[in-house]
Amino acid sequence: MIRSTSPVLVTGAAGFVGSHLIELLAREHTALLAWRRPEPTPLPASNGVRWTDVELLDRPAVRQALEAAPPSAIYHLAGAPHVAQSWQHTRETYEVNVLATHNLFAALHELGLAPRVVVTGSATIYRSQARPIREDDEISPASPYATSKLAQEMLARRVWEEDRIPAILARAFNHIGPRQDPSFVTASIAKQIARIEAGQVPPVLKVGNLEPRRDLTDVRDTVRAYSALMRHGRPGVPYNVSSGRGLAIGDLVQTFVARARRAVEIRQDPALLRPNDVPLLVGDHSRLTADTGWEPAISFDQTVDDLLEYWRARVQREA
């Protein structure tokens, strides 16, 4: 556990993963600093968490914020998270994932700061394999999002090798759970079912490609992995954050439909098909487990139940 009078910093703290990480860290740290992109909505109120608006694309603003509150450790979660949207928003994807990361590390170097930094990369950088992927397997990014995450990781590796800022490289496979944006498949399915149950839409579940197999980890396990890597991860070494199990999207859909409180028709929507969909993406987390002791703890069934309950409550509130 990291103990320091300086705050632990989380970038992208207002996002899906960030919200779960903040909850985890708030139980461990007395000083926690949460950065989000400037926006008109009021800053969240949290006990023991100091929220700050910081635009990571504004290099002087990043330096000023770090100088005002030098962190003892950094979880760098800020980024553009969506593979499908990266085809339409390529420039923004590279800016938020690569330039923002450069600005963060450049400011740390200029200020002479060298906290441990967990950089949350992506397993989409890998070439698909017929078995669980290991960290030394072939790299072959197949989308603008994936290439941006590879560039981000290369930046982080360089700052460790040249500037001796200890960057820990997390390659996260798909993570799911409550609060995820419904543009992602499991949240989309849960939201649609909740709206069908509430009688807001016809009983038709719209889905994309049902063939790909994905490694799905509960986001609450994912943030535990990030915390474990902050404590025990080796700088400059990539770590898969994954469950080690592959599930076909079609089987995922059936798991949700089996829990629906109304009969649901499944219908494929061409608008939800991606230009380039990797057929199989499953990760081997042996290195992460060996170095940190981390293991996934939350079952897929529990995640599905929690997702449906989250969207049922949200749909009811927003009705």
C-alpha positions in Angstrom: 0.0 0.0 0.0 1.3 3.4 -1.0 1.6 5.7 2.0 2.6 9.4 1.5 1.6 12.9 2.5 1.5 13.6 -1.3 -1.7 12.7 -3.1 -2.2 9.7 -5.3 -3.4 11.0 -8.6 -6.0 9.4 -10.9 -6.4 10.9 -14.4 -9.7 10.3 -16.2 -11.2 9.8 -12.7 -14.7 10.7 -13.8 -14.9 7.9 -16.4 -16.2 4.4 -16.1 -13.0 2.7 -14.8 -11.9 5.9 -13.0 -15.1 5.9 -10.9 -14.5 2.3 -9.7 -10.8 3.0 -9.1 -11.6 6.1 -7.0 -13.9 4.0 -4.8 -11.2 1.4 -4.3 -8.4 3.9 -3.6 -10.6 6.0 -1.3 -10.6 3.0 1.1 -6.8 3.0 1.0 -5.5 6.5 0.8 -5.9 9.6 2.9 -4.9 11.9 0.1 -6.5 11.3 -3.3 -6.4 13.7 -6.3 -8.9 13.1 -9.1 -8.5 14.8 -12.5 -11.2 15.2 -15.1 -11.5 17.1 -18.3 -13.0 20.6 -17.8 -16.8 20.6 -18.2 -19.7 22.7 -17.1 -21.2 20.2 -14.7 -20.1 20.7 -11.0 -17.2 18.8 -9.7 -18.3 15.7 -7.8 -18.4 15.8 -4.0 -16.4 13.0 -2.4 -15.0 12.5 1.1 -11.2 12.4 1.0 -11.1 13.0 -2.8 -10.0 16.3 -4.2 -11.4 16.8 -7.7 -9.7 19.1 -10.2 -10.4 20.1 -13.8 -7.3 19.6 -15.9 -7.1 19.5 -19.7 -4.3 17.0 -20.5 -4.0 18.4 -24.0 -3.0 21.8 -22.4 0.7 21.1 -21.5 1.2 24.3 -19.4 -2.0 23.4 -17.4 -0.7 19.9 -16.8 2.6 21.2 -15.5 0.9 23.8 -13.3 -1.4 21.2 -11.7 1.5 18.8 -11.0 3.6 21.6 -9.6 0.7 22.6 -7.3 0.2 19.1 -6.0 3.1 16.7 -6.8 1.7 13.2 -6.6 3.3 10.2 -4.9 1.8 7.9 -7.6 -0.3 8.2 -10.7 -2.9 6.0 -12.3 -3.2 7.3 -15.9 -6.7 6.3 -17.0 -7.5 9.3 -19.1 -8.1 8.5 -22.8 -10.4 7.9 -25.7 -11.7 4.3 -24.9 -13.8 3.3 -27.9 -12.5 1.1 -30.7 -15.5 1.6 -33.1 -15.6 5.3 -32.6 -11.9 5.6 -33.4 -12.6 5.1 -37.1 -14.8 8.3 -37.2 -12.8 10.3 -34.6 -9.2 9.3 -35.4 -7.6 12.7 -34.7 -9.2 12.9 -31.3 -8.3 9.4 -30.4 -4.6 10.0 -31.1 -4.7 13.4 -29.3 -6.3 12.0 -26.1 -4.4 8.7 -26.0 -0.9 9.8 -27.2 -0.5 13.6 -26.9 -2.1 13.7 -23.5 0.2 11.0 -22.2 3.2 12.8 -23.7 2.2 16.0 -21.9 1.8 14.2 -18.6 5.3 12.6 -18.8 6.9 15.7 -20.2 5.7 17.7 -17.3 6.9 15.2 -14.8 10.3 15.2 -16.3 10.5 19.0 -16.4 9.6 19.2 -12.7 12.0 16.5 -11.7 9.2 14.2 -10.5 9.4 10.4 -10.8 6.3 8.8 -9.2 5.3 5.3 -10.2 2.8 5.6 -13.0 0.4 2.8 -14.0 -0.4 3.4 -17.7 -3.6 1.7 -18.7 -3.0 0.4 -22.2 -5.0 -2.1 -24.3 -4.9 -5.7 -25.5 -6.2 -4.5 -28.9 -2.5 -4.0 -29.8 -2.1 -7.8 -30.2 -2.6 -10.0 -33.2 -5.4 -12.5 -32.6 -4.2 -16.0 -31.4 -6.0 -19.3 -31.1 -5.0 -19.5 -27.5 -4.7 -17.1 -24.6 -2.3 -14.3 -25.6 1.0 -13.8 -23.7 2.8 -10.5 -23.4 5.6 -11.6 -25.8 3.1 -12.5 -28.5 3.0 -10.6 -31.8 1.8 -7.0 -31.9 -0.5 -6.0 -34.8 -2.9 -3.2 -34.0 -6.0 -3.3 -36.2 -7.7 0.0 -35.5 -6.9 3.7 -34.9 -7.6 3.1 -31.3 -5.2 0.1 -31.1 -2.4 2.0 -32.8 -2.9 4.9 -30.5 -2.6 2.6 -27.4 0.5 1.1 -28.8 2.0 4.5 -29.3 1.0 5.4 -25.7 2.7 2.3 -24.4 5.9 3.1 -26.4 6.0 6.6 -24.8 5.7 5.1 -21.3 8.4 2.6 -22.0 10.7 5.3 -23.3 10.3 7.5 -20.2 11.3 4.6 -18.0 14.3 3.7 -20.1 15.5 7.3 -20.7 14.0 9.5 -17.9 13.8 6.8 -15.2 10.1 7.6 -14.5 8.8 4.2 -13.4 6.0 3.5 -15.8 4.1 0.2 -15.3 2.4 -1.0 -18.5 -1.1 -2.6 -18.1 -2.6 -4.2 -21.2 -6.2 -4.4 -20.3 -8.5 -6.8 -22.1 -12.3 -6.1 -22.2 -13.6 -5.0 -18.8 -17.3 -4.6 -18.1 -19.6 -3.6 -15.3 -22.0 -1.0 -13.9 -21.7 2.6 -15.1 -20.1 1.6 -18.5 -21.3 3.7 -21.4 -24.0 1.9 -23.4 -21.9 2.3 -26.6 -20.1 -0.8 -25.3 -21.7 -4.2 -26.0 -22.6 -5.5 -22.5 -23.9 -2.1 -21.3 -25.9 -1.7 -24.5 -27.5 -5.1 -24.0 -28.3 -4.5 -20.4 -29.8 -1.1 -21.1 -31.9 -2.4 -24.0 -33.3 -5.2 -21.9 -34.0 -2.8 -19.0 -35.9 -0.5 -21.4 -37.8 -3.5 -22.9 -38.8 -4.7 -19.4 -40.0 -1.1 -18.6 -42.2 -1.1 -21.8 -40.3 1.8 -23.3 -39.3 0.0 -26.5 -40.5 -3.0 -28.5 -39.0 -6.4 -27.3 -36.3 -6.5 -29.9 -32.6 -6.6 -28.8 -30.3 -5.1 -31.5 -26.8 -6.6 -31.6 -23.8 -6.5 -33.9 -21.4 -9.4 -34.8 -22.1 -12.4 -32.6 -19.1 -14.4 -33.6 -16.1 -12.8 -31.9 -14.9 -14.3 -28.6 -13.8 -11.9 -25.9 -12.0 -12.0 -22.6 -14.4 -10.2 -20.2 -13.2 -9.1 -16.7 -15.3 -7.3 -14.2 -14.2 -3.7 -13.9 -13.9 -4.1 -10.1 -11.3 -6.9 -10.7 -9.6 -4.7 -13.3 -9.0 -1.8 -10.9 -7.8 -4.3 -8.2 -5.2 -5.4 -10.8 -4.1 -1.8 -11.4 -3.7 -1.3 -7.6 -1.7 -4.5 -7.4 0.5 -3.4 -10.3 1.1 0.0 -8.6 2.5 -1.9 -5.6 4.4 -4.8 -7.2 4.6 -4.2 -11.0 8.0 -4.0 -12.7 8.5 -0.7 -14.6 8.7 -1.0 -18.4 7.2 -4.5 -18.3 3.8 -5.1 -19.9 1.2 -7.0 -18.0 -2.0 -8.5 -19.4 -5.1 -7.7 -17.2 -7.5 -10.4 -18.2 -9.7 -13.3 -17.0 -8.1 -15.9 -19.2 -11.5 -17.1 -20.5 -13.0 -16.5 -23.8 -16.8 -16.0 -24.4 -18.5 -15.6 -27.8 -20.6 -12.5 -28.0 -23.6 -14.7 -29.0 -23.3 -16.7 -25.8 -23.0 -13.4 -23.9 -26.2 -12.2 -25.4 -28.0 -15.4 -24.5 -26.8 -15.1 -20.9 -28.5 -11.6 -20.7 -31.6 -12.7 -22.5 -32.1 -15.7 -20.2 -32.4 -13.2 -17.3 -34.8 -10.8 -19.0 -38.2 -10.5 -17.4 -39.9 -10.4 -20.8 -39.5 -12.4 -24.0 -36.9 -10.8 -26.2 -36.2 -11.2 -30.0 -32.5 -10.9 -31.0 -32.0 -9.0 -34.2 -28.6 -8.1 -35.9 -28.2 -4.5 -36.7 -25.8 -3.7 -39.6 -25.0 -0.3 -38.0 -23.4 -2.1 -35.1 -20.9 -4.0 -37.2 -17.3 -2.9 -37.0 -15.0 -2.4 -40.1 -12.4 -4.7 -38.6 -13.5 -7.1 -35.8 -10.7 -9.3 -34.2 -12.2 -12.8 -34.1 -10.6 -13.9 -30.8 -9.0 -11.9 -28.0 -8.3 -13.8 -24.8 -5.4 -13.0 -22.4 -3.0 -15.0 -20.3 -2.6 -13.2 -16.9 0.2 -15.5 -15.6 2.8 -12.7 -15.4 0.4 -10.4 -13.5 -0.5 -13.2 -11.1 3.1 -14.3 -10.5 4.3 -10.7 -9.8 1.4 -9.4 -7.8 -0.8 -12.3 -6.6 -3.8 -10.9 -8.4 -6.6 -13.2 -9.5 -10.0 -12.4 -10.9 -12.6 -12.8 -8.2 -16.0 -11.8 -9.6 -17.9 -14.3 -11.6 -19.4 -13.4 -15.0 -22.8 -14.3 -13.7 -22.4 -11.8 -10.9 -21.3 -9.1 -13.4 -24.4 -9.8 -15.6 -26.7 -9.6 -12.6 -25.1 -6.3 -11.4 -25.2 -4.8 -14.8 -28.9 -5.6 -15.3 -29.8 -4.2 -11.8 -27.8 -1.1 -12.5 -29.6 -0.4 -15.8 -33.1 -1.3 -14.4 -32.6 1.2 -11.6 -31.2 3.9 -14.0 -34.0 3.4 -16.6 -36.6 3.7 -13.8 -34.9 6.9 -12.5 -34.8 8.5 -15.9 -38.3 7.5 -16.9 
